[in-house]
Amino acid sequence: MRSKAGLEKTRIREDALVDLELLARGLHASQKTLLERYRQCPDWQHASLILCRALSNRSARRQSTYLMAPPGWLPPMV
């Protein structure tokens, strides 16, 4: 019969092996956050770069003032 300390070491070792297996498969909880998935996905990074460039170009080209809303479309300002 194993001692309590021996069972504890075995359980810790098995938990560590399960965590390593999940990491290898990409299914670990630390890899499921949105930021972690973004960091690992070049397609997301490329898409965000395109969006960022498009937004910065749009604001640089548009120097005109905003159009006013037609009368009656917005509630009166008190």
C-alpha positions in Angstrom: 0.0 0.0 0.0 1.3 3.4 -0.9 1.8 6.2 1.6 -0.2 9.4 1.5 2.9 11.3 0.2 3.4 8.8 -2.6 -0.2 9.1 -3.7 0.1 12.9 -3.6 3.2 12.9 -5.8 1.5 10.5 -8.3 -1.5 12.8 -8.5 0.7 15.9 -9.0 2.6 14.1 -11.7 -0.5 13.0 -13.5 -2.0 16.5 -13.3 1.2 17.9 -14.8 1.1 15.4 -17.6 -2.5 16.3 -18.4 -1.6 20.0 -18.5 1.4 19.3 -20.8 -0.9 17.3 -23.1 -3.4 20.1 -23.2 -0.6 22.6 -24.0 0.6 20.4 -26.8 -2.8 20.2 -28.4 -3.5 23.9 -27.9 -6.4 23.3 -25.6 -5.0 24.6 -22.3 -6.9 27.3 -20.5 -4.1 29.8 -20.9 -4.3 29.4 -24.7 -8.1 30.1 -24.8 -8.0 33.8 -24.0 -8.7 36.1 -26.9 -5.4 37.9 -26.6 -3.5 34.6 -26.7 -5.4 33.4 -29.8 -4.7 36.8 -31.4 -1.0 36.5 -30.6 -0.8 33.1 -32.2 -2.9 33.8 -35.3 -1.1 35.7 -38.1 -4.4 36.1 -40.0 -5.9 38.0 -37.1 -2.8 40.2 -36.8 -2.9 40.9 -40.6 -6.6 41.8 -40.5 -6.1 44.2 -37.6 -3.2 45.8 -39.4 -5.3 46.4 -42.5 -8.2 47.8 -40.4 -5.8 50.1 -38.5 -4.3 51.4 -41.7 -7.7 52.0 -43.2 -9.0 53.9 -40.2 -5.9 56.1 -40.0 -6.0 56.9 -43.8 -9.7 57.7 -43.5 -9.2 60.2 -40.8 -6.2 61.8 -42.5 -8.1 62.3 -45.7 -11.3 63.6 -44.2 -10.7 67.2 -43.1 -14.3 68.4 -43.6 -16.8 69.1 -40.8 -19.5 66.6 -39.8 -22.9 67.0 -41.3 -25.7 68.2 -39.0 -28.7 66.0 -38.4 -31.9 67.1 -40.1 -34.4 68.9 -37.8 -36.6 66.6 -35.8 -34.2 63.6 -36.0 -32.6 64.2 -32.7 -34.2 65.0 -29.3 -33.9 68.7 -28.4 -30.8 69.7 -26.3 -31.8 71.2 -23.0 
